[in-house]
Amino acid sequence: MNLLKLQPRVALNKAFLKINPFRNDIENFKTHLQNLLNRINEAESEEFHKNLISDFLKHTFYGANHFINTKGKNDLVIHNGKDAKSNVGVILEFKKPNNKGEMLKEDNLNTKAFQELVLYFLRERILEKNLEIKYLIATNIYEWFIFDAQMFEKLFVENKSFLKQFNDFEEGRLTSKKTEFFYKEIAQPAITEITDKIIFTHFDIRDYQEYLQPGKHPDEHKLISLFKLFSPEHLLKLPFTNDSNTLDKGFYSELLHIIGLVETKEGGKKLIQRKKEHDRSIGSLIENAISQIDSLDKISRLEKPEQFGETYQEQLFNIGLQLAITWMNRILFLKLLESQLIRYHKNDLSWGFLNLEKVANYDDLNSLFFSVLARKPQERSQKLQERFAYVPYLNSSLFEPTELEQETIVISNLENEKLPIFTGTILKDNNGKKLTGEINTLEYLFAFLNAYNFGSDAGEEIQEENKRLINAAVLGLIFEKINGYKDGSFFTPGFITMY
């Protein structure tokens, strides 16, 4: 009979798979899993090995927020909360490593260990009226068999005939009250009938031992699925942040600050507006652009300035905003591109180009837009070929001057001003305190972007730094809000579609 066995990766929520674990968490997991393997003593008792598992779970994921202990006949349980008053979320059944007769096998689930899980589940579910059981686990410390409680509910609780036998047994209406009677006469034949419907996750931790040495290993990404499988996000089905679908408010607010905007509430609605006059800074992209458009008298040269507003000030702001969004579109696309180049080349930071060494001012940024990205390498000047040797040619209208830029200003027209640091900034000094004061806007922008992870959210990599993920989907959400600031009409910026 072909049993319905899942590998750890297949058993995980697809959205949870996309989240990259942090290096510190993986190293902690490796340390305690190695300790677990080192302490196994097959001559010791079941109780001895149960304590090893308990220590492992407490030191990796569950110590602070989830109470772990025995409960009644249950070998070990993980509670959904911090104390024994909270409901049980996971039931574990242990067998000694050398107890092969009672332990489940990949080709035979109908053993005493599984029969015990069925009984303990029913007692917790029916007698204790616990509706919060998430998973059931049988292990001999090497091999692990994990079952979703929803499947147990369907196969055993919703089986009225079997449930009646369980209730009759518990209330002493059958010929024996011994648990061995339940296992042999009730559970075993019932399990035989539904074996082909039992879905389970199986793995052997010995298969992962080669990846457990401290530090990086070429194939250590193979640990990620196991790491996630043991996590409370999986075993207790806790909610997790799916950054691909979540607007990062901290990133969003500081990005608005650098552009020169602020989000406010008005009549129950959230609006994006120009900052109040006393809060404006000439260093923000919009105020810098407005200053240059005004001083160069660009609006008088427009054929139809009224399309940008009724008054001169409205025209200045709307043109400045449109230019700032165009520039930020390009910069954020380049940050995504830079992150992919670095990632593809095994996190070699020399492939980066959005830094003051390569782009020292707005003139350099303008050259990057139009003289590098928009030109094939052989068509670039010798100086730019050397400085941006790794940057590819992108045949895209995103890196062609817009009609508005041609009629007004490009980013090289901006002055290299300073900008006050956002009060809720993500940037910190060497002592871990939030930065304060003023900083050159371009330097601020690069440091701000570098404080986030713009890499892949494929979930198959270990994130070396505790940086929050910002991907194309998150940026799409942000620019929908910015672009629709006035009339509620949204459009996806070109770089999102292109990316």
C-alpha positions as CSV (number, residue, x, y, z in Angstrom):
1,M,0.0,0.0,0.0
2,N,1.3,3.5,-0.9
3,L,1.2,5.7,2.1
4,L,0.6,9.4,1.8
5,K,4.0,10.6,3.1
6,L,5.1,14.3,2.8
7,Q,8.6,15.7,2.8
8,P,9.1,18.6,5.3
9,R,9.1,21.2,2.5
10,V,5.9,20.0,1.0
11,A,4.2,20.0,4.4
12,L,4.8,23.8,4.9
13,N,2.5,26.6,4.1
14,K,3.5,28.0,0.7
15,A,3.5,31.6,2.0
16,F,5.6,30.6,5.0
17,L,8.1,28.9,2.7
18,K,8.8,32.3,1.1
19,I,10.1,33.8,4.3
20,N,13.9,33.8,4.7
21,P,15.1,32.8,8.2
22,F,17.7,34.8,10.0
23,R,21.3,33.6,10.4
24,N,21.2,33.9,14.2
25,D,18.1,31.8,14.4
26,I,19.5,29.1,12.1
27,E,22.7,28.9,14.1
28,N,20.8,28.6,17.3
29,F,18.7,25.8,15.8
30,K,21.9,24.0,14.5
31,T,23.6,24.2,17.9
32,H,20.7,22.7,19.8
33,L,19.9,20.1,17.2
34,Q,23.5,19.0,17.3
35,N,23.4,18.9,21.1
36,L,20.3,16.7,20.9
37,L,22.1,14.2,18.7
38,N,25.2,14.3,20.8
39,R,23.3,13.4,24.0
40,I,21.4,10.4,22.6
41,N,22.1,7.3,24.6
42,E,20.2,4.3,23.3
43,A,20.8,2.4,26.5
44,E,18.9,5.1,28.4
45,S,15.2,5.2,29.2
46,E,12.3,6.7,27.2
47,E,12.1,9.4,30.0
48,F,15.7,10.3,29.4
49,H,15.1,11.0,25.7
50,K,11.9,12.7,26.3
51,N,13.8,15.3,28.4
52,L,16.3,15.8,25.6
53,I,13.5,16.6,23.2
54,S,11.9,18.9,25.7
55,D,15.1,20.8,26.2
56,F,15.6,21.1,22.4
57,L,12.1,22.5,21.8
58,K,12.5,25.0,24.7
59,H,15.9,26.3,23.6
60,T,14.9,26.7,19.9
61,F,11.4,28.0,19.6
62,Y,9.1,27.5,22.6
63,G,10.8,28.4,25.9
64,A,9.5,31.9,26.4
65,N,6.0,31.7,25.1
66,H,4.7,28.1,25.2
67,F,4.6,25.8,28.2
68,I,6.0,22.3,27.6
69,N,5.5,19.4,30.0
70,T,3.7,16.1,30.4
71,K,-0.1,16.0,30.8
72,G,-1.8,12.9,32.1
73,K,-0.6,9.9,30.1
74,N,0.7,12.2,27.3
75,D,4.5,11.9,27.1
76,L,4.9,15.5,26.3
77,V,2.7,18.4,25.1
78,I,3.2,21.9,23.8
79,H,0.7,24.4,25.1
80,N,-0.7,27.2,23.0
81,G,0.2,29.6,25.8
82,K,2.7,30.3,28.5
83,D,1.3,28.1,31.3
84,A,-0.5,24.8,31.8
85,K,-3.9,26.6,32.0
86,S,-3.8,27.2,28.2
87,N,-5.0,24.5,25.9
88,V,-2.7,21.8,24.5
89,G,-1.6,22.5,20.9
90,V,0.7,19.6,20.2
91,I,0.7,16.1,21.6
92,L,4.0,14.1,21.4
93,E,4.4,10.3,21.8
94,F,7.9,9.0,22.5
95,K,9.6,5.7,22.0
96,K,13.2,4.7,22.8
97,P,15.5,4.7,19.8
98,N,15.8,0.9,20.0
99,N,12.1,0.3,20.6
100,K,11.4,-0.8,17.0
101,G,8.4,-2.9,17.8
102,E,6.1,-0.1,19.0
103,M,7.4,2.7,16.8
104,L,5.8,3.7,13.5
105,K,7.5,2.7,10.3
106,E,7.3,4.5,6.9
107,D,5.5,1.5,5.5
108,N,3.4,0.6,8.6
109,L,1.7,3.3,10.7
110,N,-0.6,0.9,12.6
111,T,1.7,0.4,15.6
112,K,1.3,1.0,19.3
113,A,2.7,4.5,19.1
114,F,0.1,5.6,16.6
115,Q,-2.7,3.9,18.5
116,E,-1.6,5.7,21.6
117,L,-1.7,9.0,19.7
118,V,-5.3,8.2,18.7
119,L,-6.3,7.6,22.3
120,Y,-4.6,10.6,23.7
121,F,-6.0,12.8,20.9
122,L,-9.6,11.6,21.6
123,R,-9.2,12.1,25.4
124,E,-7.9,15.7,24.9
125,R,-10.4,16.5,22.1
126,I,-13.6,14.8,23.5
127,L,-13.1,14.6,27.3
128,E,-11.2,17.9,27.7
129,K,-13.3,19.5,24.9
130,N,-10.1,21.0,23.4
131,L,-10.7,22.5,20.0
132,E,-7.2,23.9,19.7
133,I,-5.1,20.8,19.0
134,K,-2.9,21.5,16.0
135,Y,-0.5,18.5,15.5
136,L,0.3,15.1,16.8
137,I,3.8,13.7,16.7
138,A,5.4,10.3,17.2
139,T,9.2,10.1,17.5
140,N,12.0,7.9,18.6
141,I,14.2,11.0,18.6
142,Y,15.7,10.0,15.2
143,E,12.6,9.5,13.1
144,W,9.6,11.9,13.3
145,F,6.1,11.3,12.1
146,I,3.8,14.4,12.2
147,F,0.0,14.4,11.7
148,D,-2.3,17.3,11.3
149,A,-5.1,17.3,14.0
150,Q,-7.6,18.3,11.4
151,M,-7.0,15.0,9.7
152,F,-7.5,13.2,13.1
153,E,-10.7,15.1,13.5
154,K,-12.0,13.9,10.2
155,L,-10.8,10.3,10.5
156,F,-11.7,9.6,14.1
157,V,-14.0,12.2,15.6
158,E,-16.3,12.4,12.6
159,N,-16.4,8.6,12.4
160,K,-19.5,8.1,14.5
161,S,-19.1,4.3,14.9
162,F,-15.5,4.6,16.1
163,L,-16.4,7.6,18.4
164,K,-19.1,5.5,20.0
165,Q,-16.7,2.7,20.7
166,F,-14.3,5.2,22.3
167,N,-17.0,6.7,24.5
168,D,-18.2,3.2,25.5
169,F,-14.6,2.3,26.4
170,E,-14.0,5.4,28.5
171,E,-17.3,4.9,30.4
172,G,-16.6,1.2,31.1
173,R,-19.3,-0.3,29.0
174,L,-17.0,-2.7,27.1
175,T,-15.5,-6.0,28.3
176,S,-12.2,-4.4,29.4
177,K,-11.0,-1.0,30.7
178,K,-7.4,-1.7,29.8
179,T,-5.7,0.6,27.2
180,E,-4.2,-2.5,25.6
181,F,-7.7,-3.6,24.9
182,F,-8.5,-0.3,23.2
183,Y,-5.3,-0.4,21.1
184,K,-5.9,-4.0,19.9
185,E,-9.6,-4.3,19.7
186,I,-10.7,-0.8,18.8
187,A,-7.9,1.4,17.4
188,Q,-6.0,-1.2,15.4
189,P,-9.0,-2.4,13.2
190,A,-10.2,1.2,12.8
191,I,-6.8,2.3,11.6
192,T,-6.5,-0.6,9.2
193,E,-9.7,0.6,7.5
194,I,-8.4,4.2,6.9
195,T,-4.7,3.7,6.5
196,D,-4.8,4.9,2.8
197,K,-6.3,8.2,4.0
198,I,-3.7,9.1,6.6
199,I,-1.4,11.9,5.4
200,F,1.8,12.4,7.4
201,T,5.1,14.2,7.4
202,H,8.2,12.1,7.9
203,F,11.9,12.8,8.3
204,D,15.0,11.4,10.0
205,I,17.2,14.1,11.8
206,R,20.3,12.0,11.1
207,D,19.9,13.0,7.4
208,Y,20.6,16.6,8.4
209,Q,23.6,16.0,10.6
210,E,26.2,17.1,8.0
211,Y,24.7,20.6,7.9
212,L,24.9,21.2,11.6
213,Q,28.5,22.4,12.0
214,P,28.7,26.1,13.1
215,G,29.0,28.6,10.4
216,K,28.2,28.4,6.7
217,H,27.8,25.2,4.8
218,P,27.3,24.9,1.0
219,D,24.1,23.0,1.4
220,E,22.8,24.4,4.7
221,H,19.8,25.8,2.9
222,K,18.5,22.2,3.2
223,L,18.0,22.8,6.9
224,I,15.5,25.6,6.3
225,S,12.5,23.4,5.8
226,L,13.3,21.4,8.9
227,F,13.8,24.6,10.9
228,K,10.4,25.9,9.8
229,L,8.7,22.6,10.4
230,F,9.7,22.7,14.1
231,S,8.6,26.4,14.5
232,P,5.4,27.5,16.3
233,E,4.3,29.1,13.0
234,H,3.9,25.6,11.7
235,L,3.3,23.3,14.7
236,L,1.0,25.8,16.5
237,K,-0.2,27.3,13.3
238,L,0.6,30.8,14.5
239,P,0.1,33.7,12.1
240,F,3.2,34.9,10.4
241,T,4.0,38.1,8.5
242,N,3.9,37.5,4.8
243,D,6.0,40.5,3.7
244,S,5.0,40.0,0.0
245,N,1.5,41.2,0.8
246,T,2.2,43.6,3.7
247,L,2.8,47.3,3.5
248,D,5.9,48.0,5.6
249,K,4.8,51.2,7.4
250,G,8.2,52.1,8.7
251,F,9.7,51.9,5.2
252,Y,6.7,53.7,3.7
253,S,6.8,56.6,6.2
254,E,10.5,57.2,6.0
255,L,10.4,57.0,2.2
256,L,7.7,59.7,2.2
257,H,9.9,61.8,4.4
258,I,12.8,61.6,2.0
259,I,10.5,62.5,-0.9
260,G,9.0,65.4,1.0
261,L,5.5,64.0,1.7
262,V,3.5,63.0,4.8
263,E,0.4,60.8,5.3
264,T,-2.4,62.4,7.2
265,K,-5.9,61.5,8.2
266,E,-8.8,63.7,7.1
267,G,-12.4,62.7,7.6
268,G,-11.6,59.1,8.2
269,K,-9.5,58.9,5.1
270,K,-5.7,58.7,4.8
271,L,-4.2,61.3,2.4
272,I,-0.7,61.8,1.2
273,Q,0.2,65.5,1.2
274,R,3.1,67.9,0.9
275,K,4.5,68.6,4.4
276,K,3.3,71.7,6.2
277,E,5.4,74.7,5.5
278,H,7.3,74.7,8.8
279,D,8.2,71.0,8.4
280,R,9.5,71.3,4.9
281,S,13.2,70.8,4.1
282,I,15.0,71.9,1.0
283,G,16.8,68.6,1.1
284,S,13.8,66.5,0.3
285,L,13.4,65.5,-3.4
286,I,10.2,67.5,-3.9
287,E,11.3,70.8,-2.2
288,N,14.7,70.6,-4.0
289,A,12.9,70.0,-7.3
290,I,10.4,72.8,-6.7
291,S,13.2,75.2,-5.8
292,Q,15.0,74.5,-9.1
293,I,11.8,74.6,-11.2
294,D,11.0,78.0,-9.7
295,S,14.5,79.5,-9.9
296,L,14.9,78.4,-13.6
297,D,11.4,79.7,-14.4
298,K,10.4,76.4,-16.0
299,I,6.7,76.7,-15.6
300,S,6.5,79.7,-17.9
301,R,8.0,77.6,-20.7
302,L,5.4,74.9,-20.5
303,E,2.8,74.8,-23.2
304,K,-0.1,73.9,-20.9
305,P,1.0,74.6,-17.3
306,E,-2.7,74.6,-16.2
307,Q,-2.8,70.8,-16.5
308,F,-0.7,70.7,-13.4
309,G,-3.0,72.9,-11.3
310,E,-4.9,76.1,-11.2
311,T,-2.3,78.2,-9.2
312,Y,1.4,78.6,-9.6
313,Q,2.0,76.8,-6.3
314,E,-0.1,73.9,-7.3
315,Q,1.8,73.6,-10.5
316,L,5.1,73.7,-8.8
317,F,4.1,71.0,-6.3
318,N,2.5,68.6,-8.9
319,I,5.4,68.9,-11.3
320,G,7.9,68.4,-8.4
321,L,5.9,65.3,-7.2
322,Q,5.7,63.7,-10.6
323,L,9.4,64.2,-11.1
324,A,10.2,62.9,-7.6
325,I,8.1,59.8,-8.2
326,T,9.9,59.2,-11.6
327,W,13.3,59.4,-9.9
328,M,12.3,57.2,-7.0
329,N,10.8,54.7,-9.4
330,R,14.2,54.4,-11.1
331,I,16.2,54.3,-7.8
332,L,14.1,51.6,-6.3
333,F,14.2,49.5,-9.4
334,L,18.0,49.9,-9.3
335,K,18.0,48.8,-5.7
336,L,16.1,45.6,-6.6
337,L,18.6,45.0,-9.5
338,E,21.6,45.6,-7.3
339,S,20.3,43.1,-4.7
340,Q,19.8,40.5,-7.4
341,L,23.3,41.0,-8.7
342,I,24.8,40.7,-5.3
343,R,22.7,37.6,-4.5
344,Y,23.5,35.9,-7.8
345,H,27.2,36.4,-7.1
346,K,27.1,34.8,-3.7
347,N,26.5,38.0,-1.7
348,D,29.7,39.6,-3.1
349,L,29.1,43.3,-2.1
350,S,31.5,44.5,-4.7
351,W,28.7,44.1,-7.2
352,G,26.8,46.9,-5.5
353,F,26.6,50.3,-7.2
354,L,24.1,52.4,-5.2
355,N,26.7,53.9,-2.9
356,L,28.6,57.1,-2.5
357,E,31.8,55.6,-3.9
358,K,30.1,55.0,-7.3
359,V,27.3,57.7,-7.1
360,A,28.7,60.6,-5.1
361,N,26.1,63.2,-6.2
362,Y,23.0,63.9,-8.3
363,D,25.2,64.4,-11.4
364,D,26.5,60.8,-11.0
365,L,22.9,59.5,-10.5
366,N,21.8,61.2,-13.7
367,S,24.7,59.6,-15.5
368,L,23.7,56.2,-14.1
369,F,20.1,56.7,-15.4
370,F,20.8,57.9,-18.9
371,S,24.5,57.2,-19.7
372,V,24.8,53.7,-18.2
373,L,21.4,51.9,-17.9
374,A,20.2,53.3,-21.2
375,R,23.4,52.4,-23.2
376,K,25.1,49.2,-24.1
377,P,28.5,48.8,-22.3
378,Q,30.5,49.6,-25.4
379,E,28.6,52.8,-26.0
380,R,29.4,54.2,-22.5
381,S,32.3,56.6,-21.9
382,Q,35.5,55.0,-20.7
383,K,35.1,56.5,-17.3
384,L,31.6,55.1,-16.9
385,Q,32.6,51.7,-18.3
386,E,35.2,51.4,-15.5
387,R,32.9,52.7,-12.7
388,F,29.8,50.7,-13.6
389,A,31.4,47.7,-15.3
390,Y,28.9,45.3,-13.7
391,V,25.8,47.3,-14.4
392,P,23.8,45.8,-17.4
393,Y,22.2,47.7,-20.2
394,L,18.4,47.8,-19.8
395,N,16.4,48.4,-22.9
396,S,13.6,50.2,-21.1
397,S,11.7,53.4,-21.3
398,L,12.1,53.7,-17.6
399,F,15.7,55.0,-18.3
400,E,14.7,57.4,-21.0
401,P,14.1,61.1,-20.1
402,T,10.4,61.6,-19.7
403,E,8.6,64.4,-21.5
404,L,8.3,66.3,-18.3
405,E,12.0,66.0,-17.5
406,Q,12.8,67.3,-21.0
407,E,10.5,70.3,-20.4
408,T,11.6,71.1,-16.9
409,I,14.6,69.5,-15.0
410,V,16.4,66.3,-14.5
411,I,17.8,65.0,-11.3
412,S,21.2,66.5,-11.9
413,N,19.7,69.9,-11.5
414,L,19.1,69.2,-7.8
415,E,21.5,70.8,-5.3
416,N,23.3,68.4,-2.9
417,E,21.5,69.5,0.2
418,K,21.1,68.0,3.7
419,L,17.9,66.5,5.1
420,P,16.8,66.1,8.7
421,I,16.7,62.5,9.7
422,F,13.2,61.1,10.1
423,T,12.2,60.8,13.8
424,G,11.2,57.2,13.4
425,T,14.2,56.3,11.3
426,I,15.5,52.7,10.9
427,L,19.1,54.0,10.9
428,K,21.1,53.5,14.0
429,D,24.5,54.6,15.2
430,N,27.3,52.3,16.4
431,N,25.7,52.1,19.8
432,G,22.4,51.0,18.4
433,K,20.7,54.3,19.0
434,K,18.5,56.0,16.3
435,L,20.4,58.6,14.3
436,T,19.5,62.2,14.7
437,G,20.5,65.5,13.1
438,E,21.0,66.2,9.4
439,I,22.7,64.2,6.6
440,N,23.3,64.7,2.9
441,T,20.1,63.5,1.2
442,L,21.8,61.1,-1.3
443,E,23.8,59.6,1.5
444,Y,20.7,59.3,3.6
445,L,18.8,57.6,0.8
446,F,21.5,55.0,0.2
447,A,21.8,54.3,3.9
448,F,18.1,54.0,4.3
449,L,17.7,51.6,1.4
450,N,20.7,49.6,2.6
451,A,18.9,49.1,6.0
452,Y,16.4,46.8,4.3
453,N,16.6,43.5,2.4
454,F,15.7,43.9,-1.2
455,G,16.7,40.4,-2.0
456,S,14.6,37.4,-3.0
457,D,11.7,36.2,-0.8
458,A,12.0,32.6,-2.2
459,G,12.6,31.3,1.4
460,E,15.5,29.1,0.3
461,E,18.2,31.3,1.7
462,I,19.4,32.3,5.1
463,Q,19.3,36.0,5.7
464,E,22.6,37.1,7.1
465,E,21.3,40.3,8.7
466,N,18.1,41.1,10.5
467,K,16.8,43.3,7.7
468,R,13.1,43.6,6.9
469,L,12.2,42.4,3.4
470,I,11.2,44.9,0.8
471,N,10.3,43.3,-2.6
472,A,8.7,44.4,-5.8
473,A,5.2,43.5,-4.4
474,V,5.7,45.7,-1.3
475,L,7.0,48.5,-3.5
476,G,3.9,48.1,-5.7
477,L,1.7,48.7,-2.6
478,I,3.6,51.7,-1.6
479,F,3.5,53.4,-5.0
480,E,-0.2,52.6,-5.4
481,K,-0.7,54.8,-2.3
482,I,1.6,57.5,-3.4
483,N,0.4,57.7,-7.0
484,G,-3.2,57.7,-5.9
485,Y,-2.7,60.4,-3.3
486,K,-5.1,62.9,-4.9
487,D,-8.1,61.3,-6.5
488,G,-7.9,57.7,-5.5
489,S,-6.8,56.5,-8.9
490,F,-4.0,54.0,-8.7
491,F,-1.5,52.7,-11.3
492,T,1.4,50.4,-11.0
493,P,4.7,52.2,-11.6
494,G,6.7,51.0,-14.7
495,F,9.5,49.4,-12.7
496,I,7.1,47.0,-11.0
497,T,5.8,45.7,-14.3
498,M,9.3,45.6,-15.7
499,Y,10.7,43.8,-12.7
